[in-house]
Amino acid sequence: MDIYSRKSLWKIYLAVAGVIIMLISLWYTNFLSNKLAEGERYRVQNYLLAQAQLNNDAEDFGDLSLQLEILQNNKTIPVILTDERGNVLEGVNFGSRNKDKKYLSELAKKMEKNGFKPILNSLGNKVYYRESRVLQQLKFFPLIQLILIAAFIGLGYVGFNSARRGEQDRVWVGMAKETAHQLGTPISGIVAWLENLRAIKEDDTEVLEIVDELHNDVGRLGLIAERFSKIGSIPELSSVNIYEELEKCRAYMQRRASRKVEFKFPDPLSEPLLVKLNPPLFDWVIENLLRNALDAMDGQGKIEVQVKSDTQHIELEVSDTGKGIPASKHKTVFQPGYTTKKRGWGLGLSLSRRIIEEYHRGKIYVKKSEEGKGTSFGIRLDRA
């Protein structure tokens, strides 16, 4: 199991844990709500009893201070008191509408229509009541809790992910610059030795041909060192004919590919199409895509590059007839360390995305892919 599969599993575990916490919270909140609702109904029953005792002869009950206190202490539960005919006698805790008997009567009828069963006393009086604001707010508590927890987790994830990505970027940049620095010294030394060998064997045609080829390879090493040195710094973008730049990449890679691989690229002599890019870094991206395509085709197949443009952008489509990429891995392929090869660090596509999206302000993505039929990568860049 690779690191990205483990990350996906951890996300599933966290989601399941979140659901369990939410269910427990809902159950406990519902339990508390039911207990409060029972308590409120008991208080309303006492309210109705106290109201009935006050409406009777006070002498029958003696001291009525307790009944008065019960009525006065109801400051949270909205109550409508009606007589046996349904006429509103009193409204409590409805704010400015305590005296609006028409509103209270309609509200009582609506509550009864919706299945509410009023509380009756021996005199035929009925009490309709609503849940207190505290009880209503308590029922929304799980939702508020869920939003707050999700916001906290989301902010924490974004913060830690950003810090981790920043740390990774610093590591990659440091490695790239150190690699470029370490390559610089031996490259200079090899160039010097080649010039010395050329001077010693200036009459030996065969040796001079070898020296020329070695010069080409050393020049390639110099280009690689230059590419690494540009990682982490802001590269200069210039107006470049995209057809000529693609032709350079094709010529280099086709010489190193099997003869059973067909390369189909745009005609370099087509009408120039200028694009803002940094040639060494852009070539690196195309070469990464072509190298991956060659690996995926096992020595035979077809690689095709198409160019489309509008007034502001150009879009490249780099296609191959290789093994393809599973749909679940279309985004994972651009993450550092992802690779299906037995050898390699899995940094090619990660660096390619950084070059296109951060340095060129473009976009690179898996346009389409089907296992066993091939893959197409899309690259979108600004026109010059």
KEKE-3310 file (N, C-alpha, C; in steps of 0.2 Angstrom, whole numbers, plus 5000, padded with zeros to 4 digits):
npx = (5004:5004:5009:4999:4987:4986:4984:4972:4964:4966:4958:4946:4944:4944:4933:4923:4924:4920:4907:4902:4904:4895:4883:4882:4882:4870:4861:4862:4859:4845:4840:4842:4834:4821:4819:4819:4808:4798:4799:4795:4782:4776:4778:4769:4757:4756:4755:4742:4734:4737:4731:4718:4714:4716:4706:4694:4685:4695:4695:4692:4704:4713:4729:4736:4748:4758:4752:4752:4765:4770:4763:4769:4783:4784:4793:4798:4791:4780:4763:4746:4730:4714:4696:4682:4675:4684:4689:4701:4709:4721:4737:4754:4771:4773:4778:4775:4763:4755:4742:4735:4722:4716:4727:4732:4722:4721:4734:4732:4723:4729:4740:4733:4728:4739:4741:4744:4740:4731:4732:4720:4709:4699:4689:4687:4695:4708:4726:4738:4754:4771:4787:4800:4812:4825:4825:4822:4834:4843:4840:4845:4858:4867:4869:4875:4886:4892:4895:4905:4915:4918:4923:4934:4942:4944:4951:4962:4967:4970:4979:4990:4992:4996:5008:5015:5017:5024:5036:5040:5042:5053:5062:5063:5067:5079:5086:5087:5094:5106:5110:5112:5123:5133:5134:5140:5154:5161:5157:5163:5176:5176:5174:5186:5195:5191:5194:5208:5211:5207:5216:5228:5225:5223:5225:5219:5205:5195:5195:5192:5179:5173:5176:5168:5155:5155:5156:5143:5135:5140:5136:5123:5122:5125:5114:5104:5109:5107:5093:5089:5095:5086:5075:5064:5067:5062:5059:5064:5052:5050:5045:5042:5043:5031:5031:5044:5050:5044:5049:5062:5062:5056:5066:5077:5072:5067:5079:5083:5074:5065:5064:5052:5043:5032:5033:5022:5022:5018:5021:5036:5038:5027:5016:5022:5019:5018:5023:5022:5036:5048:5062:5072:5065:5052:5055:5060:5048:5041:5049:5049:5036:5036:5046:5039:5029:5036:5040:5028:5024:5032:5042:5036:5023:5013:5016:5009:5008:4997:4992:4982:4974:4968:4963:4970:4976:4985:4984:4991:4991:4997:4999:4998:5000:5000:5000:4990:4981:4974:4957:4956:4969:4972:4974:4983:4995:5002:5008:5022:5033:5025:5025:5025:5035:5049:5061:5067:5061:5049:5047:5045:5033:5028:5037:5035:5022:5024:5032:5024:5012:5016:5027:5024:5011:5001:4992:4992:4986:4978:4971:4963:4962:4964:4964:4975:4974:4980:4986:4982:4989:4985:4991:4990:4994:4999:4997:5009)
npy = (4994:5011:5028:5037:5029:5026:5038:5041:5031:5036:5047:5042:5035:5046:5053:5043:5043:5056:5055:5046:5053:5064:5057:5052:5064:5070:5060:5062:5075:5075:5067:5075:5086:5080:5077:5091:5095:5087:5093:5106:5104:5099:5111:5119:5113:5115:5129:5130:5125:5134:5145:5142:5140:5153:5159:5155:5156:5164:5161:5148:5142:5148:5155:5162:5164:5156:5151:5163:5166:5155:5159:5171:5168:5161:5165:5161:5151:5151:5154:5150:5154:5147:5148:5136:5137:5140:5153:5166:5169:5173:5178:5174:5178:5181:5192:5208:5204:5199:5203:5202:5195:5189:5185:5176:5167:5161:5156:5146:5138:5133:5126:5116:5110:5105:5094:5096:5093:5101:5106:5102:5108:5106:5115:5117:5125:5127:5125:5130:5128:5133:5127:5133:5146:5142:5128:5126:5131:5122:5111:5114:5114:5102:5104:5117:5113:5104:5112:5121:5112:5106:5118:5121:5109:5110:5122:5119:5109:5115:5124:5116:5108:5118:5122:5110:5108:5120:5117:5105:5111:5119:5110:5103:5113:5116:5104:5104:5116:5113:5101:5107:5115:5105:5099:5108:5110:5097:5097:5108:5104:5092:5098:5105:5095:5088:5098:5098:5085:5086:5095:5087:5076:5082:5078:5066:5060:5051:5051:5065:5065:5058:5066:5077:5072:5069:5082:5086:5078:5083:5096:5094:5090:5102:5109:5102:5105:5119:5119:5114:5124:5134:5131:5136:5150:5165:5163:5170:5174:5173:5177:5164:5153:5141:5130:5127:5125:5113:5105:5104:5097:5085:5080:5078:5068:5058:5052:5045:5035:5020:5013:5008:5017:5029:5046:5060:5076:5094:5103:5111:5121:5128:5143:5154:5153:5162:5160:5164:5159:5150:5143:5132:5127:5124:5114:5104:5100:5095:5085:5076:5072:5065:5055:5048:5043:5035:5025:5020:5013:5003:5002:5002:5010:5025:5042:5058:5075:5089:5105:5118:5134:5150:5167:5171:5161:5145:5128:5113:5096:5081:5065:5047:5030:5021:5012:5018:5027:5024:5031:5035:5039:5051:5064:5061:5058:5069:5072:5073:5059:5050:5036:5023:5016:5004:5010:5027:5043:5048:5062:5069:5073:5080:5091:5096:5100:5111:5119:5123:5128:5137:5144:5147:5151:5143:5129:5111:5095:5079:5075:5065:5047:5030:5014:5003:5009:5021:5038:5056:5071:5088:5104:5121:5137:5155:5166:5175)
npz = (5000:4995:5000:4997:4996:5009:5015:5010:5016:5029:5029:5027:5039:5048:5043:5046:5060:5063:5059:5069:5081:5078:5078:5091:5097:5092:5097:5111:5113:5108:5119:5130:5125:5125:5139:5144:5137:5143:5156:5153:5149:5161:5169:5162:5165:5178:5177:5171:5181:5192:5186:5186:5199:5203:5196:5203:5218:5229:5243:5244:5242:5251:5255:5240:5235:5231:5218:5211:5210:5202:5190:5188:5186:5174:5161:5150:5142:5129:5130:5127:5133:5133:5134:5137:5125:5116:5115:5117:5132:5137:5133:5134:5134:5121:5116:5109:5104:5114:5118:5106:5102:5090:5083:5092:5093:5080:5079:5089:5084:5072:5078:5084:5073:5067:5075:5088:5105:5116:5134:5146:5159:5174:5172:5159:5152:5141:5137:5126:5120:5116:5112:5123:5119:5123:5122:5109:5103:5108:5101:5089:5092:5089:5075:5074:5082:5073:5062:5068:5072:5059:5053:5061:5059:5046:5044:5052:5044:5032:5036:5042:5030:5022:5028:5028:5014:5011:5018:5011:4999:5001:5004:4991:4983:4989:4987:4973:4970:4976:4970:4957:4960:4964:4952:4944:4946:4942:4929:4923:4925:4916:4904:4902:4902:4890:4881:4882:4878:4865:4860:4861:4853:4840:4827:4825:4819:4822:4836:4838:4834:4844:4855:4851:4853:4866:4871:4867:4876:4888:4887:4888:4901:4907:4904:4911:4924:4924:4923:4936:4944:4942:4949:4961:4960:4951:4935:4919:4907:4890:4873:4863:4848:4848:4840:4835:4847:4852:4842:4844:4856:4852:4842:4851:4860:4851:4845:4855:4857:4854:4837:4834:4839:4835:4831:4831:4828:4827:4812:4811:4803:4802:4803:4814:4831:4845:4861:4879:4888:4897:4889:4894:4905:4901:4890:4899:4905:4894:4889:4901:4900:4888:4890:4900:4893:4884:4892:4896:4885:4882:4872:4859:4849:4848:4849:4850:4848:4849:4844:4850:4848:4855:4855:4867:4873:4872:4869:4873:4868:4874:4869:4871:4867:4877:4893:4901:4914:4929:4933:4946:4950:4943:4948:4958:4952:4950:4962:4974:4974:4969:4959:4946:4942:4944:4946:4950:4957:4957:4954:4942:4936:4946:4947:4934:4935:4944:4937:4926:4932:4943:4938:4925:4925:4920:4916:4920:4916:4918:4903:4897:4900:4898:4904:4896:4884:4883:4886:4888:4891:4895:4892:4896:4891:4891:4877:4868)
capx = (5000:5008:5008:4993:4982:4986:4981:4965:4961:4965:4953:4940:4944:4942:4926:4919:4925:4916:4900:4900:4904:4889:4877:4882:4879:4862:4857:4862:4855:4838:4839:4841:4828:4815:4819:4817:4801:4794:4799:4791:4774:4774:4777:4763:4751:4756:4753:4735:4731:4737:4727:4711:4713:4715:4699:4689:4685:4701:4694:4692:4711:4717:4734:4737:4755:4762:4750:4754:4773:4770:4761:4774:4789:4784:4795:4801:4787:4775:4757:4739:4725:4707:4690:4679:4673:4690:4690:4707:4709:4727:4743:4760:4778:4773:4780:4770:4757:4752:4736:4732:4718:4715:4733:4733:4717:4723:4739:4730:4719:4735:4744:4729:4727:4745:4742:4746:4735:4731:4731:4713:4708:4692:4684:4686:4700:4714:4732:4742:4761:4776:4794:4804:4818:4831:4824:4823:4841:4846:4839:4850:4865:4871:4871:4880:4893:4895:4898:4911:4920:4920:4927:4940:4946:4945:4956:4968:4969:4973:4985:4995:4994:5000:5015:5019:5018:5029:5042:5042:5045:5059:5067:5064:5071:5086:5090:5088:5100:5112:5112:5115:5129:5137:5136:5144:5162:5164:5155:5168:5182:5176:5175:5193:5199:5190:5198:5215:5211:5206:5223:5233:5223:5220:5225:5215:5198:5190:5195:5189:5172:5171:5176:5162:5149:5156:5154:5136:5133:5142:5132:5116:5122:5125:5107:5101:5111:5103:5086:5089:5096:5080:5069:5064:5068:5057:5062:5062:5048:5051:5041:5045:5038:5030:5032:5051:5052:5042:5053:5069:5061:5055:5072:5081:5069:5066:5085:5084:5068:5065:5062:5045:5039:5030:5032:5019:5022:5016:5026:5040:5038:5020:5016:5024:5014:5022:5020:5027:5038:5056:5063:5074:5060:5047:5058:5060:5041:5039:5054:5046:5030:5038:5049:5034:5025:5040:5041:5022:5023:5037:5046:5032:5017:5013:5016:5006:5007:4993:4992:4976:4975:4963:4966:4973:4979:4987:4983:4995:4989:5002:4995:5002:4996:5003:4996:4985:4982:4967:4954:4957:4975:4973:4977:4989:5001:5006:5010:5029:5034:5021:5028:5024:5042:5054:5067:5064:5059:5042:5047:5045:5026:5027:5041:5032:5016:5027:5035:5019:5007:5019:5032:5022:5004:4997:4989:4994:4981:4977:4965:4959:4966:4960:4969:4977:4973:4984:4984:4983:4990:4984:4995:4987:4998:4997:5000:5014)
capy = (5000:5017:5033:5040:5025:5026:5045:5040:5027:5040:5052:5038:5034:5052:5054:5039:5045:5062:5053:5043:5059:5067:5053:5052:5071:5070:5056:5065:5082:5073:5065:5081:5089:5076:5079:5098:5095:5085:5098:5112:5102:5099:5118:5122:5110:5119:5136:5130:5124:5140:5150:5139:5142:5161:5161:5153:5160:5164:5159:5141:5140:5151:5159:5160:5167:5151:5151:5169:5165:5151:5162:5176:5165:5159:5170:5158:5147:5155:5150:5153:5151:5148:5145:5130:5139:5142:5161:5167:5173:5176:5176:5175:5177:5182:5199:5213:5201:5196:5206:5201:5189:5186:5181:5170:5162:5158:5152:5140:5133:5130:5121:5110:5107:5101:5088:5098:5092:5106:5103:5104:5108:5104:5121:5117:5129:5124:5129:5129:5131:5132:5126:5139:5147:5138:5121:5127:5132:5116:5106:5116:5113:5098:5107:5122:5110:5101:5117:5123:5106:5106:5124:5120:5104:5113:5127:5116:5105:5120:5127:5111:5106:5123:5122:5104:5109:5124:5113:5101:5115:5121:5104:5101:5119:5116:5099:5106:5120:5109:5097:5111:5117:5100:5097:5113:5109:5092:5098:5112:5100:5088:5102:5107:5089:5087:5103:5096:5079:5089:5098:5082:5072:5086:5075:5060:5061:5047:5054:5071:5064:5056:5072:5081:5068:5070:5089:5087:5076:5088:5102:5092:5090:5109:5111:5100:5109:5125:5118:5113:5130:5139:5129:5141:5157:5167:5162:5175:5172:5176:5175:5159:5150:5135:5124:5126:5122:5107:5101:5103:5091:5079:5078:5075:5062:5052:5049:5040:5030:5014:5014:5006:5022:5034:5053:5064:5083:5099:5105:5117:5127:5131:5150:5155:5154:5164:5159:5166:5153:5149:5137:5126:5123:5121:5108:5099:5097:5091:5079:5072:5069:5060:5050:5044:5040:5030:5020:5017:5010:4997:5001:5003:5014:5032:5048:5063:5082:5093:5112:5122:5141:5156:5174:5173:5155:5139:5122:5107:5089:5076:5059:5041:5024:5017:5008:5022:5029:5023:5037:5037:5042:5057:5069:5058:5057:5075:5072:5071:5053:5045:5033:5016:5013:5001:5015:5034:5046:5050:5069:5072:5076:5085:5097:5098:5105:5117:5123:5125:5132:5142:5148:5150:5153:5139:5123:5105:5090:5073:5077:5059:5041:5024:5009:4999:5012:5027:5044:5062:5077:5094:5110:5127:5143:5161:5168:5181)
capz = (5000:4995:5005:4995:4998:5017:5016:5008:5022:5035:5028:5028:5046:5051:5042:5050:5067:5063:5059:5075:5085:5077:5080:5098:5099:5091:5102:5118:5112:5108:5125:5134:5123:5128:5146:5145:5135:5148:5161:5151:5149:5168:5171:5159:5168:5184:5176:5170:5188:5196:5183:5187:5206:5204:5193:5207:5224:5233:5250:5244:5242:5256:5252:5233:5234:5227:5212:5208:5209:5196:5184:5186:5185:5167:5157:5144:5138:5126:5132:5125:5138:5130:5138:5134:5118:5112:5115:5120:5138:5139:5130:5138:5131:5113:5115:5108:5102:5120:5118:5100:5102:5084:5081:5096:5091:5074:5081:5093:5079:5068:5082:5085:5066:5066:5079:5095:5110:5122:5141:5149:5166:5176:5170:5152:5149:5137:5136:5120:5122:5112:5116:5124:5115:5125:5120:5102:5102:5110:5095:5083:5094:5085:5068:5076:5084:5067:5058:5071:5071:5052:5052:5065:5056:5039:5045:5054:5038:5027:5039:5042:5024:5019:5031:5026:5007:5011:5020:5006:4993:5003:5003:4984:4981:4992:4984:4966:4969:4978:4964:4952:4962:4964:4945:4941:4946:4938:4922:4921:4924:4910:4898:4902:4900:4883:4877:4882:4874:4858:4858:4861:4847:4835:4820:4826:4817:4826:4843:4838:4834:4851:4859:4850:4856:4873:4872:4867:4882:4894:4886:4891:4908:4909:4903:4917:4930:4923:4925:4943:4947:4941:4953:4967:4958:4946:4928:4914:4901:4883:4867:4859:4844:4851:4835:4835:4854:4852:4837:4848:4861:4848:4839:4856:4862:4846:4844:4861:4858:4849:4831:4834:4842:4830:4834:4827:4830:4822:4807:4814:4798:4802:4804:4821:4836:4850:4868:4884:4892:4898:4886:4897:4910:4897:4887:4904:4906:4888:4890:4906:4897:4882:4894:4904:4887:4881:4897:4897:4879:4882:4866:4853:4850:4845:4853:4846:4851:4845:4847:4848:4851:4854:4855:4873:4876:4868:4873:4870:4870:4873:4869:4869:4866:4882:4898:4903:4921:4932:4935:4953:4950:4939:4952:4962:4948:4951:4969:4974:4976:4965:4953:4945:4940:4949:4947:4950:4963:4956:4955:4936:4935:4952:4945:4928:4937:4947:4931:4922:4935:4947:4935:4919:4927:4916:4919:4917:4919:4914:4899:4897:4900:4898:4905:4891:4878:4882:4891:4885:4895:4893:4895:4894:4892:4889:4871:4869)
cpx = (5004:5005:5001:4987:4981:4983:4974:4961:4961:4959:4946:4939:4941:4935:4921:4918:4920:4909:4898:4899:4897:4883:4876:4879:4872:4858:4856:4858:4847:4836:4837:4835:4821:4814:4817:4810:4796:4793:4794:4783:4772:4773:4771:4757:4750:4753:4745:4732:4731:4732:4719:4709:4712:4708:4693:4690:4691:4701:4694:4699:4716:4722:4736:4744:4759:4759:4752:4762:4774:4768:4767:4781:4790:4786:4799:4797:4781:4768:4751:4734:4718:4702:4687:4676:4678:4692:4697:4706:4715:4732:4749:4767:4778:4775:4775:4763:4753:4744:4732:4729:4717:4721:4734:4728:4719:4729:4737:4727:4724:4739:4739:4728:4733:4747:4744:4740:4735:4730:4724:4713:4701:4687:4683:4691:4706:4720:4736:4749:4766:4782:4797:4810:4824:4831:4824:4830:4845:4846:4843:4857:4869:4874:4876:4887:4896:4899:4905:4916:4923:4925:4934:4945:4948:4951:4962:4971:4973:4979:4991:4997:4998:5008:5019:5021:5024:5036:5044:5045:5052:5064:5068:5069:5079:5090:5091:5094:5107:5115:5115:5122:5135:5139:5140:5151:5164:5162:5161:5175:5182:5177:5182:5197:5197:5194:5205:5216:5211:5213:5228:5232:5220:5220:5222:5208:5193:5190:5191:5181:5169:5171:5170:5156:5149:5154:5147:5133:5134:5137:5125:5116:5122:5118:5103:5102:5107:5096:5085:5090:5091:5075:5070:5065:5063:5061:5060:5058:5049:5046:5045:5040:5037:5032:5039:5053:5050:5046:5059:5068:5060:5062:5077:5078:5069:5073:5086:5078:5069:5062:5055:5040:5038:5029:5028:5018:5020:5022:5030:5040:5031:5021:5017:5019:5018:5019:5025:5029:5046:5058:5066:5069:5055:5049:5058:5053:5039:5043:5051:5040:5031:5042:5044:5030:5029:5040:5034:5020:5027:5040:5042:5025:5017:5012:5014:5006:5003:4993:4986:4977:4969:4967:4971:4978:4981:4986:4987:4991:4994:4999:5000:4997:4998:4998:4990:4986:4975:4964:4955:4964:4977:4976:4983:4995:5005:5009:5017:5029:5030:5024:5026:5030:5045:5059:5064:5061:5052:5042:5045:5039:5025:5031:5038:5026:5019:5029:5029:5014:5010:5023:5029:5014:5000:4994:4991:4989:4981:4970:4960:4964:4962:4965:4969:4976:4977:4982:4986:4984:4989:4988:4992:4992:4996:5000:5004:5010)
cpy = (5006:5022:5036:5036:5025:5033:5044:5037:5032:5045:5048:5037:5040:5054:5050:5041:5051:5060:5050:5048:5063:5064:5053:5059:5072:5066:5059:5071:5080:5071:5071:5085:5086:5078:5086:5098:5093:5090:5104:5110:5102:5106:5121:5119:5114:5126:5136:5129:5130:5145:5148:5141:5149:5163:5159:5157:5159:5161:5151:5138:5143:5156:5157:5163:5162:5151:5158:5169:5161:5154:5168:5174:5162:5164:5167:5154:5151:5151:5154:5150:5152:5145:5139:5131:5140:5149:5162:5171:5176:5174:5178:5174:5177:5189:5204:5211:5197:5198:5205:5195:5185:5182:5175:5165:5158:5153:5145:5135:5130:5125:5115:5106:5103:5096:5090:5096:5096:5102:5106:5104:5106:5109:5121:5121:5125:5128:5126:5132:5129:5130:5132:5140:5143:5131:5121:5127:5126:5111:5108:5115:5108:5101:5112:5119:5107:5106:5120:5118:5106:5112:5123:5115:5107:5118:5124:5112:5109:5122:5122:5108:5111:5123:5116:5105:5114:5121:5109:5105:5117:5116:5103:5107:5118:5110:5101:5111:5117:5105:5101:5113:5112:5098:5102:5112:5103:5093:5103:5108:5095:5092:5104:5101:5087:5092:5101:5090:5081:5091:5093:5078:5076:5083:5068:5061:5057:5049:5060:5070:5062:5062:5076:5078:5069:5077:5090:5084:5080:5094:5100:5092:5097:5111:5109:5103:5116:5125:5118:5120:5135:5137:5133:5148:5158:5167:5168:5171:5176:5174:5170:5155:5143:5129:5122:5123:5115:5102:5099:5097:5085:5076:5075:5068:5056:5049:5044:5035:5025:5016:5012:5011:5027:5041:5057:5071:5088:5101:5111:5123:5130:5139:5150:5156:5156:5163:5161:5160:5154:5143:5131:5123:5120:5114:5102:5096:5092:5084:5074:5068:5063:5054:5045:5040:5034:5024:5016:5012:5004:4996:5002:5006:5020:5037:5054:5070:5086:5100:5116:5129:5145:5162:5175:5167:5150:5133:5116:5101:5084:5069:5053:5035:5018:5013:5012:5023:5028:5030:5040:5040:5048:5063:5067:5058:5063:5076:5070:5063:5047:5042:5025:5012:5009:5006:5022:5036:5048:5058:5072:5076:5081:5092:5100:5103:5111:5122:5127:5130:5137:5147:5151:5152:5150:5134:5116:5100:5084:5074:5071:5053:5035:5018:5004:5002:5019:5033:5050:5067:5083:5099:5116:5133:5149:5162:5174:5187)
cpz = (5000:4999:5003:4996:5006:5018:5015:5014:5028:5035:5029:5035:5050:5050:5046:5058:5068:5063:5066:5081:5084:5079:5087:5101:5098:5096:5109:5118:5112:5115:5130:5132:5125:5135:5147:5142:5140:5154:5160:5151:5157:5171:5168:5163:5175:5183:5175:5177:5192:5193:5185:5195:5207:5201:5198:5213:5228:5240:5250:5244:5247:5253:5245:5231:5229:5219:5208:5206:5203:5190:5182:5184:5178:5163:5150:5139:5135:5127:5130:5130:5134:5135:5134:5127:5114:5111:5119:5126:5139:5135:5133:5134:5123:5112:5114:5106:5108:5120:5111:5100:5096:5082:5085:5095:5085:5075:5085:5088:5074:5072:5083:5078:5065:5071:5086:5100:5116:5129:5143:5156:5168:5174:5163:5149:5146:5137:5130:5122:5117:5116:5117:5120:5116:5122:5112:5100:5103:5104:5089:5085:5090:5078:5069:5078:5078:5063:5061:5071:5064:5051:5055:5061:5049:5039:5047:5048:5033:5030:5039:5035:5020:5022:5029:5018:5007:5013:5014:5000:4995:5002:4996:4981:4983:4988:4977:4966:4971:4973:4958:4953:4962:4957:4942:4940:4942:4930:4919:4920:4918:4904:4897:4899:4893:4879:4877:4878:4866:4856:4857:4855:4841:4828:4820:4825:4821:4834:4844:4838:4841:4855:4858:4853:4863:4875:4872:4873:4888:4893:4889:4898:4911:4909:4909:4923:4930:4925:4933:4946:4947:4946:4960:4966:4953:4940:4924:4909:4895:4878:4863:4854:4846:4847:4835:4842:4854:4848:4841:4853:4857:4845:4845:4858:4857:4844:4850:4862:4853:4842:4830:4836:4837:4834:4829:4830:4825:4818:4810:4809:4798:4804:4812:4825:4843:4857:4873:4888:4893:4895:4889:4902:4906:4893:4892:4905:4900:4888:4895:4903:4892:4885:4897:4898:4885:4886:4897:4890:4878:4875:4859:4854:4846:4850:4849:4851:4846:4848:4845:4851:4850:4854:4861:4875:4870:4872:4869:4873:4868:4874:4868:4869:4871:4887:4901:4911:4924:4934:4942:4954:4946:4942:4956:4958:4948:4958:4970:4977:4973:4959:4952:4942:4945:4951:4947:4956:4963:4957:4948:4935:4940:4950:4939:4930:4940:4942:4928:4926:4940:4943:4928:4919:4922:4920:4916:4920:4915:4910:4899:4897:4901:4899:4899:4884:4877:4887:4887:4891:4892:4896:4892:4896:4889:4882:4873:4867)
residu = (MET:ASP:ILE:TYR:SER:ARG:LYS:SER:LEU:TRP:LYS:ILE:TYR:LEU:ALA:VAL:ALA:GLY:VAL:ILE:ILE:MET:LEU:ILE:SER:LEU:TRP:TYR:THR:ASN:PHE:LEU:SER:ASN:LYS:LEU:ALA:GLU:GLY:GLU:ARG:TYR:ARG:VAL:GLN:ASN:TYR:LEU:LEU:ALA:GLN:ALA:GLN:LEU:ASN:ASN:ASP:ALA:GLU:ASP:PHE:GLY:ASP:LEU:SER:LEU:GLN:LEU:GLU:ILE:LEU:GLN:ASN:ASN:LYS:THR:ILE:PRO:VAL:ILE:LEU:THR:ASP:GLU:ARG:GLY:ASN:VAL:LEU:GLU:GLY:VAL:ASN:PHE:GLY:SER:ARG:ASN:LYS:ASP:LYS:LYS:TYR:LEU:SER:GLU:LEU:ALA:LYS:LYS:MET:GLU:LYS:ASN:GLY:PHE:LYS:PRO:ILE:LEU:ASN:SER:LEU:GLY:ASN:LYS:VAL:TYR:TYR:ARG:GLU:SER:ARG:VAL:LEU:GLN:GLN:LEU:LYS:PHE:PHE:PRO:LEU:ILE:GLN:LEU:ILE:LEU:ILE:ALA:ALA:PHE:ILE:GLY:LEU:GLY:TYR:VAL:GLY:PHE:ASN:SER:ALA:ARG:ARG:GLY:GLU:GLN:ASP:ARG:VAL:TRP:VAL:GLY:MET:ALA:LYS:GLU:THR:ALA:HIS:GLN:LEU:GLY:THR:PRO:ILE:SER:GLY:ILE:VAL:ALA:TRP:LEU:GLU:ASN:LEU:ARG:ALA:ILE:LYS:GLU:ASP:ASP:THR:GLU:VAL:LEU:GLU:ILE:VAL:ASP:GLU:LEU:HIS:ASN:ASP:VAL:GLY:ARG:LEU:GLY:LEU:ILE:ALA:GLU:ARG:PHE:SER:LYS:ILE:GLY:SER:ILE:PRO:GLU:LEU:SER:SER:VAL:ASN:ILE:TYR:GLU:GLU:LEU:GLU:LYS:CYS:ARG:ALA:TYR:MET:GLN:ARG:ARG:ALA:SER:ARG:LYS:VAL:GLU:PHE:LYS:PHE:PRO:ASP:PRO:LEU:SER:GLU:PRO:LEU:LEU:VAL:LYS:LEU:ASN:PRO:PRO:LEU:PHE:ASP:TRP:VAL:ILE:GLU:ASN:LEU:LEU:ARG:ASN:ALA:LEU:ASP:ALA:MET:ASP:GLY:GLN:GLY:LYS:ILE:GLU:VAL:GLN:VAL:LYS:SER:ASP:THR:GLN:HIS:ILE:GLU:LEU:GLU:VAL:SER:ASP:THR:GLY:LYS:GLY:ILE:PRO:ALA:SER:LYS:HIS:LYS:THR:VAL:PHE:GLN:PRO:GLY:TYR:THR:THR:LYS:LYS:ARG:GLY:TRP:GLY:LEU:GLY:LEU:SER:LEU:SER:ARG:ARG:ILE:ILE:GLU:GLU:TYR:HIS:ARG:GLY:LYS:ILE:TYR:VAL:LYS:LYS:SER:GLU:GLU:GLY:LYS:GLY:THR:SER:PHE:GLY:ILE:ARG:LEU:ASP:ARG:ALA)
# end
